[in-house]
Amino acid sequence: MEIFLQQIVNGLVLGSMYALIALGYTMVYGIVNLINFAHGDVMMVGALTAYSVFKLLDHVAPHLAPWLVIVIAVVVAMLATGVLNYFIERIAYRPLRNAPKLAPLITAIGMSILLETLAMIIWGRDYKVFPSHLLPSNIIHFGGVVITPVQIMILVITAVLLAGLTWLVNHTKLGRAMRATAENPRVASLMGVNPNLVISAAFVIGAMLAAIAGVMWFANFATANFYMGFTPGLKAFTAAVLGGIGNLSGAMLGGILLGVIEVLGAGYIGTLTNGVFGSNYQDIFAFIVLILVLTLRPQGLLGERVADRA
C-alpha cells in the first residue's frame, strides 16, 4: 500500500507539470484551432534560460538568497518565452491562419525542429545540471510516503496557477475576449474585440506557463538539455486530448490523470509482465491512452462534439 501511495504522489507531481504544458496547447487550440507542436520546445527554452540566469547570478551576485535566485530565473524565463511565442505566432502562424489546416501543422513541426536546433547551438548538446544548493535537500516522511520540498512546491504552485488561469478566463475582460474570439472571431471583432491581440495573449500566457513547467521539470529531474521538451510536449498534447482539447478544465484533468497512469504503469508493468517489460517502457502508456481516447471518445473526457467553425 505504501508503494501505491508513493506512486500516486509521484504521478500527481508529474501530472501537474503535464497539466501546465497542456494548458498552452488547449488555450491556443480553443481560440484558433491550431496545434502548436513547438510548445514543448518553448518549455525547453524556459528551462535553459533559467539555467543561464542561475549561472549569471552565481557569477555576479553569489550571495543572493536561493529563493530570490529561483524567482528571478523564473521571471526571466517567463519573459523570454512569452516574447518568443509572441514572435512565433506573428511570424509562423498568423500568415497561415486562413490556409489549409495542414500548412500550420507542418509549420509547427518545423518550428519545433528550429527551436531545438537553435537551443543546441546556444546551450550545446551536453546536459545542464540544476544547481543543488538552490534547493532544500531534506526529505519529508508522511506516513509511508516520501516527498521532497520541490515536489510540494510543484503541487502548490500548479494549484495556484490553475486557479489563477481559471479566474482570468472566467472573470476578466481578457478572459471574456478569449471566450468570444473562440466562439466566433468575426462577431467578436464587431463587438470591439481585437482577435489578433487576444490570440497573441493566449500564446504568451501559454508560453509563460510552459516556462514555469520547464523550470519545475528542471528542478524535479535535476537535468535539462536542448531535446528535453519533445517527449513532455507530446505527453502534454496527449493530456489535452484526453481531457478534451480546447477545455481548460479538461487539460488540467488530463494532465493529472496521465501523470498518475504513467507512474502507476511504470511501477507495476514489471510485475504484471513477469519482468518482460520494465519501467523504461513508461512512455508507451501516454500513447496507449492517446490511441484509446481517439478511438473511443475523440472529444475527450470533458470535451463536447461541436460543428466545425464556419
C-alpha positions as CSV (number, residue, x, y, z in Angstrom):
1,M,0.0,0.0,0.0
2,E,2.9,2.4,0.8
3,I,4.4,1.8,-2.7
4,F,1.0,2.5,-4.3
5,L,0.6,5.8,-2.3
6,Q,4.2,6.8,-3.2
7,Q,3.4,6.2,-6.9
8,I,0.2,8.3,-6.6
9,V,2.2,11.2,-5.2
10,N,4.9,10.9,-7.9
11,G,2.1,10.7,-10.5
12,L,0.4,13.9,-9.2
13,V,3.7,15.8,-9.4
14,L,4.4,14.6,-12.9
15,G,0.8,15.2,-13.9
16,S,0.9,18.7,-12.6
17,M,3.7,19.6,-15.0
18,Y,1.9,17.9,-17.8
19,A,-1.2,20.0,-17.0
20,L,0.7,23.3,-17.1
21,I,2.1,22.4,-20.5
22,A,-1.3,21.1,-21.8
23,L,-2.9,24.4,-20.9
24,G,-0.8,26.1,-23.6
25,Y,-2.0,23.6,-26.2
26,T,-5.6,23.8,-25.2
27,M,-5.8,27.6,-25.0
28,V,-4.4,28.1,-28.5
29,Y,-6.5,25.3,-30.0
30,G,-9.6,26.6,-28.3
31,I,-9.2,30.0,-29.9
32,V,-7.6,29.3,-33.4
33,N,-8.0,25.6,-33.8
34,L,-4.2,25.2,-34.1
35,I,-2.0,22.5,-32.5
36,N,1.3,24.3,-31.6
37,F,3.7,21.3,-31.7
38,A,6.5,23.7,-30.8
39,H,5.0,24.3,-27.4
40,G,7.1,21.6,-25.7
41,D,10.3,23.2,-27.1
42,V,9.1,26.5,-25.6
43,M,9.1,24.8,-22.3
44,M,12.7,23.7,-23.0
45,V,13.7,27.2,-23.8
46,G,12.3,28.3,-20.5
47,A,14.3,25.7,-18.6
48,L,17.6,26.5,-20.3
49,T,17.0,30.3,-20.0
50,A,16.6,29.7,-16.2
51,Y,19.9,27.8,-16.2
52,S,21.7,30.7,-17.9
53,V,20.3,33.0,-15.3
54,F,21.4,30.7,-12.5
55,K,24.9,30.8,-13.9
56,L,24.9,34.5,-14.4
57,L,23.7,35.3,-10.9
58,D,26.2,32.8,-9.4
59,H,28.9,34.9,-11.1
60,V,27.7,38.4,-10.4
61,A,25.7,38.0,-7.2
62,P,26.8,34.9,-5.4
63,H,25.3,35.9,-2.1
64,L,21.7,36.3,-3.2
65,A,19.2,34.1,-1.3
66,P,18.4,30.9,-3.1
67,W,14.7,31.6,-3.3
68,L,15.4,35.0,-4.8
69,V,17.7,33.5,-7.5
70,I,15.0,31.0,-8.4
71,V,12.3,33.7,-8.6
72,I,14.5,35.9,-10.8
73,A,15.3,33.0,-13.1
74,V,11.6,32.0,-13.4
75,V,10.6,35.6,-14.2
76,V,13.3,36.0,-16.8
77,A,12.3,32.6,-18.3
78,M,8.7,33.6,-18.5
79,L,9.5,36.9,-20.2
80,A,11.8,35.2,-22.7
81,T,9.4,32.5,-23.6
82,G,6.5,35.0,-23.8
83,V,8.4,37.2,-26.3
84,L,9.5,34.1,-28.2
85,N,5.9,32.7,-28.5
86,Y,4.6,36.1,-29.5
87,F,7.0,36.3,-32.4
88,I,6.3,32.6,-33.3
89,E,2.7,33.4,-33.6
90,R,3.3,36.6,-35.6
91,I,5.8,35.2,-38.0
92,A,4.9,31.5,-38.3
93,Y,1.2,31.1,-37.6
94,R,-0.6,34.3,-38.3
95,P,0.1,34.4,-42.0
96,L,-1.3,30.8,-42.3
97,R,-4.4,31.4,-40.2
98,N,-6.7,31.0,-43.2
99,A,-4.6,28.5,-45.0
100,P,-5.5,24.8,-45.2
101,K,-5.0,23.1,-41.8
102,L,-2.1,21.0,-43.0
103,A,0.1,24.1,-43.6
104,P,0.2,25.4,-40.0
105,L,0.6,21.8,-38.7
106,I,3.8,21.4,-40.9
107,T,4.9,24.9,-39.8
108,A,4.5,23.9,-36.2
109,I,6.7,20.8,-36.6
110,G,9.3,22.9,-38.5
111,M,9.3,25.5,-35.7
112,S,9.8,22.7,-33.2
113,I,12.9,21.5,-35.1
114,L,14.2,25.0,-35.5
115,L,13.9,25.8,-31.7
116,E,15.7,22.6,-30.9
117,T,18.5,23.4,-33.3
118,L,18.9,26.9,-32.1
119,A,18.9,25.7,-28.5
120,M,21.6,23.2,-29.3
121,I,23.7,25.9,-30.9
122,I,23.2,28.3,-28.0
123,W,23.4,25.9,-25.0
124,G,25.3,23.0,-26.5
125,R,24.5,19.3,-26.5
126,D,25.5,18.4,-23.0
127,Y,23.1,18.1,-20.1
128,K,22.8,21.0,-17.8
129,V,22.6,20.3,-14.0
130,F,20.2,22.2,-11.7
131,P,22.3,23.9,-9.0
132,S,21.7,21.7,-6.0
133,H,22.5,24.5,-3.5
134,L,19.4,26.4,-4.5
135,L,17.0,23.7,-3.3
136,P,16.4,22.3,0.1
137,S,17.8,18.8,0.5
138,N,15.6,17.5,3.3
139,I,13.1,14.7,2.7
140,I,9.6,14.8,4.3
141,H,8.1,11.5,5.5
142,F,4.3,11.5,5.6
143,G,3.2,8.1,6.8
144,G,5.0,5.7,4.5
145,V,5.2,8.2,1.7
146,V,8.4,10.2,0.9
147,I,8.0,13.6,-0.6
148,T,10.6,16.4,-1.3
149,P,10.1,20.1,-0.8
150,V,10.5,20.5,-4.6
151,Q,7.5,18.2,-5.2
152,I,5.5,20.1,-2.6
153,M,6.3,23.4,-4.3
154,I,5.3,21.9,-7.7
155,L,2.0,20.8,-6.4
156,V,1.2,24.1,-4.6
157,I,2.4,26.4,-7.5
158,T,0.5,24.3,-10.0
159,A,-2.7,24.6,-8.0
160,V,-2.3,28.3,-7.6
161,L,-1.6,28.8,-11.3
162,L,-4.5,26.7,-12.4
163,A,-6.9,28.6,-10.1
164,G,-5.5,31.9,-11.3
165,L,-5.9,30.9,-15.0
166,T,-9.4,29.8,-14.4
167,W,-10.2,33.1,-12.7
168,L,-8.6,35.0,-15.6
169,V,-10.6,33.2,-18.3
170,N,-13.9,33.3,-16.4
171,H,-13.9,36.7,-14.6
172,T,-11.7,39.2,-16.5
173,K,-12.1,41.3,-19.6
174,L,-9.3,39.4,-21.3
175,G,-10.9,36.1,-20.5
176,R,-14.3,37.3,-21.9
177,A,-12.5,38.4,-25.1
178,M,-10.8,35.0,-25.3
179,R,-14.1,33.2,-25.0
180,A,-15.7,35.5,-27.5
181,T,-12.9,35.0,-30.0
182,A,-13.1,31.2,-29.5
183,E,-16.8,31.3,-30.2
184,N,-16.7,33.5,-33.3
185,P,-13.8,35.8,-34.1
186,R,-15.7,37.7,-36.7
187,V,-18.6,38.6,-34.4
188,A,-16.1,39.3,-31.6
189,S,-14.3,41.8,-33.8
190,L,-17.6,43.6,-34.5
191,M,-18.1,43.9,-30.7
192,G,-14.8,45.7,-30.3
193,V,-12.6,42.7,-29.5
194,N,-9.2,42.6,-31.3
195,P,-8.8,38.9,-32.3
196,N,-5.1,39.3,-33.1
197,L,-4.4,40.8,-29.7
198,V,-6.4,38.0,-28.0
199,I,-4.6,35.3,-29.9
200,S,-1.2,36.8,-29.1
201,A,-2.2,37.0,-25.5
202,A,-3.1,33.3,-25.5
203,F,0.3,32.4,-27.0
204,V,2.1,34.5,-24.4
205,I,0.2,33.2,-21.4
206,G,0.7,29.6,-22.6
207,A,4.4,30.2,-23.1
208,M,4.7,31.6,-19.6
209,L,3.0,28.6,-18.1
210,A,5.3,26.3,-20.1
211,A,8.3,28.2,-18.8
212,I,7.3,27.6,-15.3
213,A,6.7,23.9,-16.1
214,G,10.1,23.8,-17.7
215,V,11.8,25.2,-14.5
216,M,9.8,22.7,-12.4
217,W,10.9,19.8,-14.7
218,F,14.5,21.0,-14.4
219,A,14.3,21.2,-10.6
220,N,12.5,17.9,-10.2
221,F,14.7,15.8,-12.5
222,A,17.8,17.9,-12.0
223,T,18.9,17.9,-15.7
224,A,18.0,19.8,-18.9
225,N,19.1,19.8,-22.5
226,F,18.0,21.0,-25.9
227,Y,15.9,18.0,-26.5
228,M,14.1,17.8,-23.2
229,G,10.8,19.4,-24.4
230,F,10.0,16.9,-27.1
231,T,8.6,14.0,-25.0
232,P,6.9,16.1,-22.3
233,G,5.3,18.2,-25.2
234,L,3.9,15.1,-26.8
235,K,2.6,13.8,-23.5
236,A,1.0,17.2,-22.6
237,F,-0.7,17.1,-26.0
238,T,-2.0,13.7,-25.1
239,A,-3.2,15.1,-21.8
240,A,-5.0,17.9,-23.6
241,V,-6.7,15.4,-25.9
242,L,-7.6,13.1,-23.0
243,G,-9.3,15.9,-21.1
244,G,-10.9,17.5,-24.2
245,I,-8.7,19.8,-26.2
246,G,-10.0,23.3,-26.0
247,N,-11.3,22.8,-22.5
248,L,-9.1,24.3,-19.7
249,S,-10.6,22.0,-17.0
250,G,-10.1,19.1,-19.4
251,A,-6.4,19.9,-19.8
252,M,-5.9,20.0,-16.0
253,L,-7.8,16.7,-15.5
254,G,-6.0,15.1,-18.5
255,G,-2.6,16.1,-17.2
256,I,-3.1,14.8,-13.7
257,L,-4.7,11.5,-15.0
258,L,-1.9,10.9,-17.5
259,G,0.8,11.5,-14.9
260,V,-0.8,9.1,-12.5
261,I,-1.4,6.5,-15.2
262,E,2.2,6.7,-16.4
263,V,3.7,6.4,-13.0
264,L,1.5,3.6,-11.9
265,G,2.1,1.8,-15.2
266,A,5.9,2.2,-14.9
267,G,5.8,1.0,-11.3
268,Y,3.7,-2.2,-11.9
269,I,4.5,-3.1,-15.5
270,G,7.4,-5.4,-14.4
271,T,5.1,-7.3,-12.0
272,L,2.3,-7.6,-14.5
273,T,4.5,-8.9,-17.3
274,N,6.7,-11.1,-15.1
275,G,9.8,-9.0,-15.8
276,V,9.4,-9.0,-19.6
277,F,9.0,-5.2,-19.5
278,G,10.5,-2.7,-17.1
279,S,9.9,0.9,-16.1
280,N,11.9,2.1,-19.1
281,Y,8.7,1.4,-21.1
282,Q,6.8,4.1,-19.2
283,D,6.5,6.3,-22.3
284,I,4.2,3.8,-24.0
285,F,1.3,4.5,-21.6
286,A,0.8,8.1,-22.9
287,F,0.4,6.9,-26.4
288,I,-1.8,3.9,-25.5
289,V,-4.0,6.4,-23.7
290,L,-4.0,8.7,-26.8
291,I,-5.0,5.8,-29.1
292,L,-7.8,4.7,-26.8
293,V,-9.2,8.2,-26.4
294,L,-9.1,8.9,-30.2
295,T,-10.8,5.6,-30.8
296,L,-13.4,5.5,-28.1
297,R,-14.0,9.2,-27.2
298,P,-12.4,11.6,-29.7
299,Q,-13.8,14.7,-27.9
300,G,-12.0,13.8,-24.6
301,L,-13.4,13.3,-21.1
302,L,-14.8,16.8,-20.7
303,G,-15.0,17.8,-24.4
304,E,-18.1,18.1,-26.4
305,R,-18.8,17.3,-30.0
306,V,-19.1,20.6,-31.9
307,A,-19.6,21.5,-35.5
308,D,-16.7,22.9,-37.5
309,R,-16.4,26.6,-37.3
310,A,-17.6,28.4,-40.4
